[in-house]
Amino acid sequence: MSLHAATVQPALALGGALNAVAALAHVGCIVFGASWYRFFGAGERMARMADAGHPMHVIVTAAIAGVLALWAAYAFSAAGLLPRMPWPKLVLSGIAGIYLLRGLAGIGVALFVAKTEQGTPFWWWSSTICLGLGLLHAWGLSRAWERL
């Protein structure tokens, strides 16, 4: 497969890069522990598990990192930067949908927990990021749909 700037879908390339950054941030939480979990707002429970050396924080975070890495590969593939992967329309529609649902649901949670103020900043910023990623993936997919 030859790569030419004219054939690369920039929205999906950016979506893939952002998915990869998110995957690496999750790996960073595993490697650097509780302080990273706290910084990224993963919750005190995950931070305590990391401090205690409990394996569950590694399992959960590695699973999330793996999913995000797979999503990055799909976005890069549909962008024209990697070889074609199976079912790109279906998978990328699912990725966009999951991000959009997470973003909208998270805003609902942020509004609900705003009364207690516990966790509110995490829900606002993470939901905004998810909404943006969902829109980016949906827009990029719509632009690449015919060639996928």
C-alpha positions in Angstrom: 0.0 0.0 0.0 1.4 3.3 -1.0 0.7 6.3 1.2 0.1 9.7 -0.3 -0.9 12.9 1.5 -3.9 13.2 -0.8 -5.3 9.8 0.3 -4.9 10.3 4.1 -8.0 11.2 5.9 -6.8 13.8 8.5 -9.7 13.5 11.0 -9.2 9.8 11.3 -5.5 10.2 11.5 -5.9 12.7 14.3 -8.5 10.4 16.0 -6.0 7.5 15.8 -3.2 9.7 17.3 -5.5 10.8 20.2 -6.5 7.2 20.8 -2.9 6.2 20.9 -2.1 9.0 23.4 -5.0 7.9 25.6 -3.7 4.3 25.5 -0.2 5.5 26.5 -1.6 7.5 29.3 -3.3 4.4 30.6 0.0 2.5 30.4 1.6 5.4 32.3 -0.9 4.8 35.1 0.1 1.2 35.3 3.8 2.1 35.3 3.8 5.2 37.5 1.0 4.1 39.9 -1.3 5.9 42.3 -0.1 9.4 41.6 -1.1 9.0 37.9 -4.4 7.5 38.7 -5.1 10.4 41.0 -3.9 13.0 38.5 -6.1 11.6 35.7 -9.1 11.3 38.0 -9.4 7.5 37.9 -10.7 7.5 41.5 -9.2 6.9 44.9 -10.2 3.2 44.7 -7.9 2.6 41.7 -5.1 4.7 43.4 -5.4 2.6 46.6 -5.2 -0.6 44.6 -2.1 0.6 42.9 -0.5 1.6 46.2 -1.4 -1.8 47.7 0.0 -3.7 44.7 -3.4 -5.3 44.0 -3.4 -6.7 40.4 -7.0 -5.5 39.6 -5.8 -2.0 38.7 -3.4 -3.4 36.2 -6.0 -5.7 34.7 -8.6 -3.0 34.2 -6.2 -0.4 33.0 -4.4 -2.7 30.6 -7.7 -3.8 29.1 -8.7 -0.1 28.6 -5.3 0.6 27.1 -5.6 -2.4 24.8 -9.0 -1.3 23.5 -7.8 2.2 22.9 -4.7 0.9 21.0 -7.1 -1.2 18.8 -9.2 1.8 18.2 -6.1 3.8 17.2 -5.2 1.0 14.7 -8.7 1.1 13.2 -8.6 4.9 12.9 -5.1 4.8 11.4 -6.2 2.1 9.0 -9.3 3.9 7.8 -7.2 7.1 7.5 -5.0 5.3 5.0 -2.0 5.0 7.3 -2.1 1.3 8.0 -3.3 -1.7 5.9 -7.1 -2.2 5.7 -8.6 -3.9 8.8 -11.8 -6.0 8.7 -15.2 -4.3 9.0 -13.9 -0.7 9.2 -17.4 0.9 8.8 -19.0 -1.2 11.5 -16.1 -0.9 13.9 -15.5 2.8 13.5 -19.3 3.5 13.7 -19.1 1.6 17.1 -16.1 3.6 18.2 -17.8 6.9 17.4 -21.0 5.7 19.0 -19.2 4.6 22.2 -17.3 7.9 22.5 -20.5 9.9 21.9 -22.6 7.9 24.4 -19.8 8.1 27.0 -19.5 11.9 26.5 -23.3 12.5 26.8 -23.7 10.1 29.7 -20.7 11.7 31.5 -22.2 15.1 31.1 -25.4 13.8 32.8 -23.2 12.4 35.6 -21.4 15.7 35.9 -24.7 17.5 36.3 -25.9 15.0 38.9 -22.7 15.0 41.0 -22.4 18.8 40.7 -24.6 18.8 43.8 -21.9 17.0 45.7 -18.9 18.4 43.8 -17.1 15.1 44.2 -15.7 14.0 40.9 -17.2 16.8 38.9 -14.1 18.2 37.2 -13.2 14.6 36.0 -16.6 14.1 34.6 -16.7 17.4 32.8 -13.3 17.2 31.2 -13.4 13.5 30.4 -16.9 13.8 28.9 -15.9 16.8 26.8 -12.9 14.9 25.4 -15.1 11.8 24.7 -17.7 14.0 22.9 -14.9 15.6 20.8 -13.4 12.2 20.0 -16.8 10.8 19.0 -17.5 13.7 16.7 -14.0 13.5 15.2 -14.4 9.8 14.5 -17.9 10.2 13.1 -16.8 13.1 10.9 -13.7 11.3 9.6 -15.7 8.1 9.0 -18.3 10.1 7.0 -15.5 11.6 4.9 -13.9 8.1 4.3 -17.1 6.1 4.0 -17.1 5.6 0.2 -13.5 4.2 0.0 -13.9 1.9 3.0 
